[in-house]
């Protein structure tokens, strides 16, 4: 497992880019506003952004999937804080473009130590 983590770290840091993971969490209840205040946290992350194969070829949707044009695949190293992205409630800011995270897969074979996150994102 350690070797896999070392390889993933080296490849993504050397060939990838940096971005910000934007997490939204519920804060405390604001009696004046009458609602729970949402807290936004941004963390620096290393990642690689890829097009899905059919998107590159100009198709609107990939065969036998629900992927549409504009969706991307992202391999992201875990943030230093240990926080994990959540589908539908986290975002990624990469090169001035903000993506909504729609699907999260975490690779961590039999440990609590995450190796890499495989994300599906869309504009």
The first five atom37 places (N, CA, C, CB, O) and aatype in JSON, in Angstrom:
{
  "aatype": [20, 20, 20, 20, 20, 20, 20, 20, 20, 20, 20, 20, 20, 20, 20, 20, 20, 20, 20, 20, 20, 20, 20, 20, 20, 20, 20, 20, 20, 20, 20, 20, 20, 20, 20, 20, 20, 20, 20, 20, 20, 20, 20, 20, 20, 20, 20, 20, 20, 20, 20, 20, 20, 20, 20, 20, 20, 20, 20, 20, 20, 20, 20, 20, 20, 20, 20, 20, 20, 20, 20, 20, 20, 20, 20, 20, 20, 20, 20, 20, 20, 20, 20, 20, 20, 20, 20, 20, 20, 20, 20, 20, 20, 20, 20, 20, 20, 20, 20, 20, 20, 20, 20, 20, 20, 20, 20, 20, 20, 20, 20, 20, 20, 20, 20, 20, 20, 20, 20, 20, 20, 20, 20],
  "atom_mask": [
    [1, 1, 1, 1, 1],
    [1, 1, 1, 1, 1],
    [1, 1, 1, 1, 1],
    [1, 1, 1, 1, 1],
    [1, 1, 1, 1, 1],
    [1, 1, 1, 1, 1],
    [1, 1, 1, 1, 1],
    [1, 1, 1, 1, 1],
    [1, 1, 1, 1, 1],
    [1, 1, 1, 1, 1],
    [1, 1, 1, 1, 1],
    [1, 1, 1, 1, 1],
    [1, 1, 1, 1, 1],
    [1, 1, 1, 1, 1],
    [1, 1, 1, 1, 1],
    [1, 1, 1, 1, 1],
    [1, 1, 1, 1, 1],
    [1, 1, 1, 1, 1],
    [1, 1, 1, 1, 1],
    [1, 1, 1, 1, 1],
    [1, 1, 1, 1, 1],
    [1, 1, 1, 1, 1],
    [1, 1, 1, 1, 1],
    [1, 1, 1, 1, 1],
    [1, 1, 1, 1, 1],
    [1, 1, 1, 1, 1],
    [1, 1, 1, 1, 1],
    [1, 1, 1, 1, 1],
    [1, 1, 1, 1, 1],
    [1, 1, 1, 1, 1],
    [1, 1, 1, 1, 1],
    [1, 1, 1, 1, 1],
    [1, 1, 1, 1, 1],
    [1, 1, 1, 1, 1],
    [1, 1, 1, 1, 1],
    [1, 1, 1, 1, 1],
    [1, 1, 1, 1, 1],
    [1, 1, 1, 1, 1],
    [1, 1, 1, 1, 1],
    [1, 1, 1, 1, 1],
    [1, 1, 1, 1, 1],
    [1, 1, 1, 1, 1],
    [1, 1, 1, 1, 1],
    [1, 1, 1, 1, 1],
    [1, 1, 1, 1, 1],
    [1, 1, 1, 1, 1],
    [1, 1, 1, 1, 1],
    [1, 1, 1, 1, 1],
    [1, 1, 1, 1, 1],
    [1, 1, 1, 1, 1],
    [1, 1, 1, 1, 1],
    [1, 1, 1, 1, 1],
    [1, 1, 1, 1, 1],
    [1, 1, 1, 1, 1],
    [1, 1, 1, 1, 1],
    [1, 1, 1, 1, 1],
    [1, 1, 1, 1, 1],
    [1, 1, 1, 1, 1],
    [1, 1, 1, 1, 1],
    [1, 1, 1, 1, 1],
    [1, 1, 1, 1, 1],
    [1, 1, 1, 1, 1],
    [1, 1, 1, 1, 1],
    [1, 1, 1, 1, 1],
    [1, 1, 1, 1, 1],
    [1, 1, 1, 1, 1],
    [1, 1, 1, 1, 1],
    [1, 1, 1, 1, 1],
    [1, 1, 1, 1, 1],
    [1, 1, 1, 1, 1],
    [1, 1, 1, 1, 1],
    [1, 1, 1, 1, 1],
    [1, 1, 1, 1, 1],
    [1, 1, 1, 1, 1],
    [1, 1, 1, 1, 1],
    [1, 1, 1, 1, 1],
    [1, 1, 1, 1, 1],
    [1, 1, 1, 1, 1],
    [1, 1, 1, 1, 1],
    [1, 1, 1, 1, 1],
    [1, 1, 1, 1, 1],
    [1, 1, 1, 1, 1],
    [1, 1, 1, 1, 1],
    [1, 1, 1, 1, 1],
    [1, 1, 1, 1, 1],
    [1, 1, 1, 1, 1],
    [1, 1, 1, 1, 1],
    [1, 1, 1, 1, 1],
    [1, 1, 1, 1, 1],
    [1, 1, 1, 1, 1],
    [1, 1, 1, 1, 1],
    [1, 1, 1, 1, 1],
    [1, 1, 1, 1, 1],
    [1, 1, 1, 1, 1],
    [1, 1, 1, 1, 1],
    [1, 1, 1, 1, 1],
    [1, 1, 1, 1, 1],
    [1, 1, 1, 1, 1],
    [1, 1, 1, 1, 1],
    [1, 1, 1, 1, 1],
    [1, 1, 1, 1, 1],
    [1, 1, 1, 1, 1],
    [1, 1, 1, 1, 1],
    [1, 1, 1, 1, 1],
    [1, 1, 1, 1, 1],
    [1, 1, 1, 1, 1],
    [1, 1, 1, 1, 1],
    [1, 1, 1, 1, 1],
    [1, 1, 1, 1, 1],
    [1, 1, 1, 1, 1],
    [1, 1, 1, 1, 1],
    [1, 1, 1, 1, 1],
    [1, 1, 1, 1, 1],
    [1, 1, 1, 1, 1],
    [1, 1, 1, 1, 1],
    [1, 1, 1, 1, 1],
    [1, 1, 1, 1, 1],
    [1, 1, 1, 1, 1],
    [1, 1, 1, 1, 1],
    [1, 1, 1, 1, 1],
    [1, 1, 1, 1, 1],
    [1, 1, 1, 1, 1],
    [1, 1, 1, 1, 1]
  ],
  "atom_positions": [
    [[0.83, -1.19, 0.0], [0.0, 0.0, 0.0], [0.87, 1.24, 0.0], [-0.94, 0.0, 1.21], [0.55, 2.22, -0.68]],
    [[1.96, 1.22, 0.75], [2.83, 2.39, 0.8], [3.41, 2.71, -0.57], [3.95, 2.18, 1.8], [3.51, 3.88, -0.95]],
    [[3.79, 1.68, -1.33], [4.34, 1.91, -2.67], [3.31, 2.54, -3.58], [4.83, 0.6, -3.27], [3.64, 3.44, -4.35]],
    [[2.06, 2.09, -3.51], [1.0, 2.65, -4.35], [0.78, 4.13, -4.01], [-0.32, 1.85, -4.16], [0.6, 4.95, -4.91]],
    [[0.81, 4.46, -2.73], [0.63, 5.84, -2.31], [1.79, 6.71, -2.79], [0.5, 5.92, -0.77], [1.58, 7.84, -3.23]],
    [[3.0, 6.2, -2.7], [4.18, 6.94, -3.16], [4.1, 7.22, -4.65], [5.46, 6.17, -2.83], [4.38, 8.34, -5.09]],
    [[3.72, 6.21, -5.44], [3.61, 6.38, -6.89], [2.53, 7.4, -7.23], [3.31, 5.02, -7.57], [2.76, 8.28, -8.06]],
    [[1.36, 7.29, -6.61], [0.25, 8.23, -6.87], [0.68, 9.66, -6.53], [-1.01, 7.84, -6.06], [0.43, 10.59, -7.3]],
    [[1.31, 9.83, -5.37], [1.77, 11.17, -4.96], [2.76, 11.75, -5.95], [2.4, 11.1, -3.57], [2.64, 12.91, -6.36]],
    [[3.74, 10.95, -6.34], [4.77, 11.44, -7.26], [4.19, 11.81, -8.62], [5.86, 10.39, -7.43], [4.52, 12.86, -9.17]],
    [[3.33, 10.95, -9.18], [2.76, 11.23, -10.5], [1.88, 12.47, -10.51], [1.96, 10.03, -10.97], [2.0, 13.32, -11.39]],
    [[1.0, 12.56, -9.54], [0.05, 13.68, -9.52], [0.77, 14.99, -9.22], [-1.06, 13.43, -8.48], [0.46, 16.01, -9.83]],
    [[1.72, 14.99, -8.3], [2.44, 16.22, -8.0], [3.35, 16.66, -9.15], [3.26, 16.05, -6.72], [3.52, 17.85, -9.38]],
    [[3.93, 15.7, -9.86], [4.85, 16.04, -10.95], [4.1, 16.41, -12.22], [5.79, 14.87, -11.22], [4.49, 17.36, -12.91]],
    [[3.04, 15.7, -12.56], [2.34, 15.89, -13.84], [1.03, 16.64, -13.72], [2.08, 14.56, -14.47], [0.46, 17.05, -14.74]],
    [[0.54, 16.83, -12.51], [-0.76, 17.45, -12.33], [-0.69, 18.94, -12.1], [-1.47, 16.82, -11.18], [0.27, 19.6, -12.5]],
    [[-1.71, 19.45, -11.46], [-1.81, 20.87, -11.16], [-2.32, 21.03, -9.73], [-2.75, 21.59, -12.18], [-2.55, 20.05, -9.04]],
    [[-2.5, 22.25, -9.31], [-3.06, 22.5, -7.99], [-4.44, 23.13, -8.15], [-2.13, 23.41, -7.15], [-4.75, 23.74, -9.17]],
    [[-5.24, 22.97, -7.14], [-6.57, 23.55, -7.13], [-7.02, 23.72, -5.7], [-7.57, 22.67, -7.92], [-6.25, 23.52, -4.76]],
    [[-8.27, 24.09, -5.55], [-8.84, 24.25, -4.21], [-10.07, 23.37, -4.08], [-9.2, 25.74, -3.93], [-10.96, 23.4, -4.93]],
    [[-10.11, 22.6, -3.02], [-11.29, 21.82, -2.66], [-12.15, 22.73, -1.8], [-10.92, 20.48, -1.92], [-11.69, 23.23, -0.77]],
    [[-13.39, 22.93, -2.21], [-14.31, 23.8, -1.47], [-15.34, 22.91, -0.78], [-15.01, 24.85, -2.43], [-16.12, 22.22, -1.44]],
    [[-15.32, 22.94, 0.54], [-16.24, 22.13, 1.34], [-17.27, 23.03, 2.01], [-15.47, 21.31, 2.41], [-16.94, 24.12, 2.48]],
    [[-18.49, 22.58, 2.04], [-19.58, 23.31, 2.7], [-20.09, 22.47, 3.86], [-20.73, 23.64, 1.69], [-20.47, 21.31, 3.68]],
    [[-20.09, 23.04, 5.05], [-20.59, 22.34, 6.24], [-21.59, 23.22, 6.96], [-19.42, 21.94, 7.18], [-21.54, 24.45, 6.88]],
    [[-22.48, 22.58, 7.67], [-23.46, 23.32, 8.45], [-22.79, 23.86, 9.71], [-24.66, 22.44, 8.81], [-22.11, 23.14, 10.44]],
    [[-23.01, 25.14, 9.95], [-22.48, 25.77, 11.15], [-23.53, 25.78, 12.24], [-22.01, 27.21, 10.85], [-24.26, 24.8, 12.43]],
    [[-23.6, 26.86, 12.96], [-24.55, 26.99, 14.06], [-25.83, 27.67, 13.57], [-23.93, 27.79, 15.23], [-25.84, 28.33, 12.53]],
    [[-26.87, 27.5, 14.33], [-28.16, 28.11, 14.01], [-28.11, 29.6, 14.33], [-29.31, 27.41, 14.79], [-27.77, 29.99, 15.44]],
    [[-28.46, 30.42, 13.35], [-28.49, 31.87, 13.52], [-29.93, 32.26, 13.82], [-27.95, 32.62, 12.23], [-30.8, 32.2, 12.95]],
    [[-30.19, 32.67, 15.06], [-31.56, 33.0, 15.46], [-32.08, 34.24, 14.74], [-31.64, 33.21, 16.98], [-33.27, 34.34, 14.45]],
    [[-31.2, 35.19, 14.44], [-31.62, 36.41, 13.75], [-32.07, 36.1, 12.33], [-30.48, 37.45, 13.74], [-33.07, 36.64, 11.86]],
    [[-31.34, 35.23, 11.64], [-31.69, 34.87, 10.27], [-32.72, 33.75, 10.22], [-30.44, 34.46, 9.49], [-33.42, 33.59, 9.22]],
    [[-32.83, 32.99, 11.3], [-33.78, 31.88, 11.35], [-33.35, 30.67, 10.54], [-35.11, 32.35, 10.86], [-34.19, 29.92, 10.06]],
    [[-32.04, 30.49, 10.4], [-31.54, 29.36, 9.61], [-30.15, 28.96, 10.08], [-31.52, 29.71, 8.12], [-29.47, 29.69, 10.8]],
    [[-29.75, 27.78, 9.65], [-28.4, 27.31, 9.95], [-27.45, 27.95, 8.95], [-28.31, 25.73, 9.88], [-27.69, 27.93, 7.75]],
    [[-26.37, 28.52, 9.44], [-25.39, 29.19, 8.59], [-24.45, 28.14, 8.0], [-24.6, 30.26, 9.4], [-23.89, 27.32, 8.73]],
    [[-24.27, 28.18, 6.69], [-23.36, 27.26, 6.02], [-21.95, 27.86, 6.01], [-23.84, 26.97, 4.57], [-21.76, 29.03, 5.67]],
    [[-20.98, 27.05, 6.39], [-19.59, 27.49, 6.45], [-18.84, 26.93, 5.25], [-18.93, 27.05, 7.78], [-18.91, 25.73, 4.97]],
    [[-18.12, 27.81, 4.55], [-17.32, 27.39, 3.39], [-15.85, 27.32, 3.8], [-17.52, 28.36, 2.19], [-15.32, 28.26, 4.4]],
    [[-15.21, 26.2, 3.46], [-13.79, 26.0, 3.73], [-13.09, 25.66, 2.43], [-13.55, 24.89, 4.79], [-13.58, 24.83, 1.66]],
    [[-11.95, 26.3, 2.16], [-11.18, 26.0, 0.95], [-9.83, 25.44, 1.35], [-11.01, 27.27, 0.07], [-9.16, 25.96, 2.24]],
    [[-9.43, 24.36, 0.68], [-8.17, 23.7, 0.97], [-7.4, 23.48, -0.33], [-8.39, 22.36, 1.7], [-7.98, 23.14, -1.35]],
    [[-6.09, 23.69, -0.28], [-5.24, 23.42, -1.44], [-5.11, 21.92, -1.65], [-3.85, 24.07, -1.27], [-4.93, 21.16, -0.7]],
    [[-5.2, 21.49, -2.92], [-5.06, 20.08, -3.26], [-4.25, 19.94, -4.55], [-6.45, 19.39, -3.41], [-4.21, 20.86, -5.37]],
    [[-3.62, 18.78, -4.73], [-2.95, 18.43, -5.98], [-3.86, 17.49, -6.74], [-1.54, 17.78, -5.74], [-4.46, 16.6, -6.14]],
    [[-3.96, 17.68, -8.06], [-4.92, 16.9, -8.83], [-4.55, 16.84, -10.31], [-6.31, 17.47, -8.68], [-3.69, 17.57, -10.79]],
    [[-5.24, 15.94, -11.0], [-5.14, 15.81, -12.45], [-6.57, 15.82, -13.0], [-4.36, 14.5, -12.88], [-7.42, 15.06, -12.53]],
    [[-6.84, 16.68, -13.98], [-8.17, 16.78, -14.59], [-8.11, 16.14, -15.97], [-8.65, 18.27, -14.68], [-7.25, 16.48, -16.79]],
    [[-9.03, 15.2, -16.23], [-9.07, 14.47, -17.5], [-10.45, 14.56, -18.13], [-8.68, 12.99, -17.29], [-11.46, 14.61, -17.43]],
    [[-10.48, 14.58, -19.46], [-11.75, 14.45, -20.18], [-12.12, 12.98, -20.23], [-11.65, 15.06, -21.61], [-11.24, 12.12, -20.28]],
    [[-13.41, 12.68, -20.22], [-13.85, 11.32, -20.46], [-13.63, 11.01, -21.93], [-15.35, 11.11, -20.06], [-13.71, 11.93, -22.75]],
    [[-13.35, 9.77, -22.32], [-12.97, 9.45, -23.7], [-13.92, 9.96, -24.78], [-12.86, 7.98, -23.84], [-13.46, 10.48, -25.79]],
    [[-15.22, 9.83, -24.59], [-16.15, 10.23, -25.65], [-16.28, 11.75, -25.73], [-17.53, 9.61, -25.4], [-16.6, 12.27, -26.8]],
    [[-16.03, 12.46, -24.64], [-16.08, 13.92, -24.67], [-15.01, 14.47, -25.58], [-15.92, 14.5, -23.25], [-15.22, 15.45, -26.3]],
    [[-13.86, 13.84, -25.56], [-12.74, 14.26, -26.41], [-13.11, 14.11, -27.88], [-11.48, 13.45, -26.08], [-12.7, 14.92, -28.71]],
    [[-13.86, 13.07, -28.2], [-14.22, 12.8, -29.59], [-15.42, 13.62, -30.06], [-14.52, 11.34, -29.76], [-15.82, 13.51, -31.22]],
    [[-16.0, 14.44, -29.18], [-17.08, 15.33, -29.59], [-18.48, 14.8, -29.42], [-16.88, 15.69, -30.98], [-19.43, 15.46, -29.85]],
    [[-18.67, 13.63, -28.82], [-20.01, 13.1, -28.59], [-20.66, 13.85, -27.43], [-19.97, 11.59, -28.29], [-19.98, 14.29, -26.51]],
    [[-21.98, 14.0, -27.49], [-22.69, 14.67, -26.41], [-22.81, 13.79, -25.18], [-24.08, 15.09, -26.87], [-22.72, 14.29, -24.06]],
    [[-22.99, 12.5, -25.37], [-23.07, 11.58, -24.24], [-22.23, 10.36, -24.54], [-24.54, 11.18, -23.93], [-22.06, 9.98, -25.69]],
    [[-21.7, 9.76, -23.5], [-20.9, 8.56, -23.67], [-21.84, 7.36, -23.75], [-19.88, 8.39, -22.5], [-22.84, 7.31, -23.03]],
    [[-21.54, 6.41, -24.61], [-22.39, 5.25, -24.82], [-22.67, 4.52, -23.51], [-21.75, 4.28, -25.83], [-21.76, 4.24, -22.74]],
    [[-23.94, 4.23, -23.27], [-24.42, 3.47, -22.12], [-24.08, 4.13, -20.78], [-23.83, 2.08, -22.15], [-23.96, 3.43, -19.77]],
    [[-23.93, 5.44, -20.74], [-23.73, 6.16, -19.49], [-24.6, 7.4, -19.49], [-22.24, 6.52, -19.28], [-25.21, 7.74, -20.5]],
    [[-24.63, 8.07, -18.38], [-25.36, 9.32, -18.28], [-24.41, 10.51, -18.3], [-26.2, 9.35, -17.01], [-24.8, 11.63, -17.96]],
    [[-23.15, 10.29, -18.7], [-22.18, 11.37, -18.75], [-22.5, 12.3, -19.92], [-20.74, 10.82, -18.87], [-22.76, 11.84, -21.03]],
    [[-22.47, 13.57, -19.65], [-22.74, 14.55, -20.7], [-21.48, 15.38, -20.96], [-23.92, 15.47, -20.3], [-20.52, 15.35, -20.2]],
    [[-21.52, 16.11, -22.06], [-20.4, 16.98, -22.41], [-20.14, 17.96, -21.25], [-20.69, 17.74, -23.75], [-21.08, 18.47, -20.64]],
    [[-18.89, 18.21, -20.97], [-18.53, 19.13, -19.89], [-18.17, 18.43, -18.6], [-19.65, 20.08, -19.62], [-17.61, 19.04, -17.69]],
    [[-18.47, 17.14, -18.51], [-18.09, 16.41, -17.32], [-16.63, 15.98, -17.43], [-19.0, 15.18, -17.1], [-16.14, 15.69, -18.53]],
    [[-15.94, 15.95, -16.31], [-14.53, 15.6, -16.28], [-14.29, 14.55, -15.2], [-13.65, 16.86, -16.03], [-15.09, 14.37, -14.28]],
    [[-13.16, 13.87, -15.33], [-12.7, 12.95, -14.31], [-11.49, 13.59, -13.65], [-12.36, 11.52, -14.92], [-10.61, 14.13, -14.33]],
    [[-11.43, 13.52, -12.33], [-10.34, 14.14, -11.58], [-9.76, 13.11, -10.63], [-10.83, 15.39, -10.81], [-10.48, 12.44, -9.9]],
    [[-8.43, 13.0, -10.63], [-7.72, 12.22, -9.62], [-7.1, 13.24, -8.68], [-6.63, 11.25, -10.25], [-6.29, 14.07, -9.1]],
    [[-7.48, 13.18, -7.41], [-7.06, 14.19, -6.43], [-6.4, 13.52, -5.24], [-8.26, 15.04, -5.98], [-6.9, 12.53, -4.71]],
    [[-5.26, 14.07, -4.82], [-4.63, 13.59, -3.59], [-5.41, 14.11, -2.41], [-3.13, 14.04, -3.51], [-6.02, 15.18, -2.5]],
    [[-5.43, 13.38, -1.29], [-6.15, 13.84, -0.11], [-5.58, 15.17, 0.4], [-6.09, 12.78, 0.99], [-4.37, 15.36, 0.38]],
    [[-6.44, 16.08, 0.85], [-5.94, 17.33, 1.41], [-5.17, 17.08, 2.71], [-7.09, 18.31, 1.65], [-5.38, 16.06, 3.37]],
    [[-4.3, 18.0, 3.07], [-3.47, 17.86, 4.27], [-4.32, 17.72, 5.54], [-2.53, 19.06, 4.4], [-3.9, 17.07, 6.5]],
    [[-5.49, 18.33, 5.55], [-6.36, 18.3, 6.74], [-7.0, 16.93, 6.96], [-7.45, 19.35, 6.61], [-7.45, 16.63, 8.07]],
    [[-7.04, 16.11, 5.9], [-7.71, 14.82, 6.01], [-9.2, 14.87, 5.68], [-7.53, 14.28, 7.39], [-9.87, 13.84, 5.69]],
    [[-9.72, 16.07, 5.39], [-11.13, 16.19, 5.01], [-11.36, 15.48, 3.68], [-11.56, 17.68, 4.91], [-10.48, 15.43, 2.83]],
    [[-12.56, 14.95, 3.52], [-12.9, 14.2, 2.31], [-13.97, 14.94, 1.52], [-13.38, 12.78, 2.66], [-14.9, 15.5, 2.11]],
    [[-13.85, 14.95, 0.18], [-14.9, 15.58, -0.63], [-16.19, 14.77, -0.55], [-14.45, 15.72, -2.09], [-16.16, 13.55, -0.37]],
    [[-17.31, 15.47, -0.7], [-18.61, 14.81, -0.67], [-19.34, 15.12, -1.97], [-19.46, 15.25, 0.56], [-19.36, 16.27, -2.43]],
    [[-19.92, 14.09, -2.57], [-20.68, 14.28, -3.8], [-21.85, 15.22, -3.55], [-21.18, 12.92, -4.35], [-22.52, 15.14, -2.52]],
    [[-22.07, 16.1, -4.49], [-23.19, 17.05, -4.51], [-23.06, 18.2, -3.5], [-24.46, 16.32, -4.26], [-23.85, 19.14, -3.57]],
    [[-22.11, 18.14, -2.57], [-22.0, 19.25, -1.61], [-20.59, 19.83, -1.55], [-22.42, 18.78, -0.23], [-20.31, 20.68, -0.7]],
    [[-19.7, 19.38, -2.43], [-18.34, 19.94, -2.49], [-18.07, 20.42, -3.9], [-17.28, 18.87, -2.04], [-18.71, 19.98, -4.86]],
    [[-17.1, 21.33, -4.02], [-16.73, 21.86, -5.33], [-15.21, 21.87, -5.46], [-17.3, 23.28, -5.54], [-14.49, 21.77, -4.47]],
    [[-14.74, 21.99, -6.69], [-13.32, 22.12, -6.99], [-13.11, 23.39, -7.79], [-12.78, 20.88, -7.76], [-13.85, 23.67, -8.74]],
    [[-12.11, 24.17, -7.41], [-11.72, 25.35, -8.17], [-10.38, 25.04, -8.81], [-11.65, 26.63, -7.26], [-9.37, 24.87, -8.11]],
    [[-10.36, 24.98, -10.14], [-9.14, 24.63, -10.89], [-8.95, 25.65, -12.01], [-9.21, 23.17, -11.46], [-9.79, 25.75, -12.9]],
    [[-7.86, 26.39, -11.96], [-7.55, 27.35, -13.03], [-8.66, 28.35, -13.31], [-7.25, 26.6, -14.29], [-8.9, 28.68, -14.47]],
    [[-9.32, 28.83, -12.3], [-10.38, 29.81, -12.47], [-11.75, 29.23, -12.8], [-10.0, 30.74, -13.54], [-12.72, 29.97, -12.91]],
    [[-11.85, 27.91, -12.95], [-13.12, 27.25, -13.25], [-13.58, 26.48, -12.02], [-12.99, 26.3, -14.47], [-12.8, 25.74, -11.42]],
    [[-14.84, 26.65, -11.64], [-15.4, 25.94, -10.5], [-16.23, 24.77, -11.0], [-16.24, 26.88, -9.61], [-17.13, 24.95, -11.82]],
    [[-15.93, 23.58, -10.5], [-16.65, 22.36, -10.85], [-17.42, 21.86, -9.64], [-15.68, 21.27, -11.37], [-16.96, 21.97, -8.5]],
    [[-18.59, 21.32, -9.9], [-19.39, 20.67, -8.85], [-19.02, 19.19, -8.85], [-20.95, 20.87, -9.08], [-18.99, 18.55, -9.91]],
    [[-18.74, 18.64, -7.68], [-18.38, 17.23, -7.57], [-19.67, 16.4, -7.54], [-17.52, 16.96, -6.29], [-20.52, 16.6, -6.68]],
    [[-19.8, 15.47, -8.5], [-21.02, 14.67, -8.59], [-20.84, 13.24, -8.12], [-21.51, 14.67, -10.0], [-21.82, 12.58, -7.76]],
    [[-19.62, 12.74, -8.11], [-19.37, 11.36, -7.67], [-17.98, 11.28, -7.05], [-19.51, 10.36, -8.86], [-17.03, 11.88, -7.56]],
    [[-17.87, 10.53, -5.95], [-16.59, 10.4, -5.25], [-16.29, 8.93, -5.04], [-16.61, 11.16, -3.89], [-17.12, 8.18, -4.51]],
    [[-15.09, 8.5, -5.46], [-14.59, 7.17, -5.13], [-13.26, 7.36, -4.41], [-14.42, 6.26, -6.42], [-12.39, 8.1, -4.87]],
    [[-13.13, 6.71, -3.29], [-11.91, 6.83, -2.5], [-11.11, 5.54, -2.59], [-12.23, 7.17, -1.03], [-11.65, 4.46, -2.35]],
    [[-9.85, 5.65, -2.93], [-8.99, 4.47, -2.97], [-8.16, 4.44, -1.69], [-8.07, 4.48, -4.22], [-7.3, 5.29, -1.47]],
    [[-8.44, 3.44, -0.87], [-7.71, 3.24, 0.39], [-7.8, 1.78, 0.78], [-8.27, 4.16, 1.52], [-8.6, 1.41, 1.64]],
    [[-6.99, 0.94, 0.17], [-7.11, -0.5, 0.41], [-6.87, -0.88, 1.86], [-6.15, -1.25, -0.47], [-5.74, -0.82, 2.36]],
    [[-7.93, -1.27, 2.52], [-7.92, -1.83, 3.88], [-7.28, -0.96, 4.95], [-7.23, -3.13, 3.87], [-6.83, -1.48, 5.97]],
    [[-7.22, 0.34, 4.74], [-6.7, 1.24, 5.78], [-7.57, 2.47, 5.85], [-5.22, 1.62, 5.51], [-8.46, 2.67, 5.02]],
    [[-7.31, 3.29, 6.83], [-8.03, 4.56, 6.92], [-7.24, 5.67, 6.22], [-8.29, 4.94, 8.39], [-7.7, 6.81, 6.17]],
    [[-6.07, 5.34, 5.68], [-5.2, 6.31, 5.02], [-5.54, 6.37, 3.54], [-3.71, 5.93, 5.23], [-5.23, 5.45, 2.79]],
    [[-6.18, 7.45, 3.09], [-6.59, 7.59, 1.69], [-5.37, 7.72, 0.79], [-7.52, 8.81, 1.51], [-4.4, 8.4, 1.13]],
    [[-5.44, 7.07, -0.37], [-4.36, 7.17, -1.35], [-4.69, 8.25, -2.37], [-4.13, 5.81, -2.05], [-3.88, 9.14, -2.62]],
    [[-5.87, 8.15, -2.97], [-6.29, 9.1, -3.99], [-7.81, 9.08, -4.09], [-5.63, 8.77, -5.37], [-8.44, 8.07, -3.77]],
    [[-8.39, 10.2, -4.52], [-9.83, 10.27, -4.76], [-10.05, 10.33, -6.27], [-10.46, 11.52, -4.06], [-9.37, 11.07, -6.98]],
    [[-11.0, 9.54, -6.76], [-11.41, 9.52, -8.16], [-12.76, 10.25, -8.19], [-11.52, 8.03, -8.75], [-13.75, 9.75, -7.68]],
    [[-12.79, 11.43, -8.8], [-13.98, 12.27, -8.78], [-14.56, 12.44, -10.17], [-13.66, 13.63, -8.17], [-13.83, 12.49, -11.16]],
    [[-15.88, 12.53, -10.25], [-16.55, 13.0, -11.46], [-17.05, 14.4, -11.14], [-17.73, 12.03, -11.9], [-17.7, 14.63, -10.12]],
    [[-16.75, 15.35, -12.03], [-17.13, 16.73, -11.81], [-17.83, 17.28, -13.05], [-15.91, 17.58, -11.45], [-17.68, 16.76, -14.15]],
    [[-18.6, 18.35, -12.85], [-19.24, 19.02, -13.97], [-19.3, 20.51, -13.69], [-20.67, 18.46, -14.22], [-19.19, 20.95, -12.55]],
    [[-19.47, 21.28, -14.76], [-19.55, 22.74, -14.62], [-20.81, 23.15, -13.93], [-19.47, 23.41, -15.97], [-21.04, 24.35, -13.73]]
  ]
}
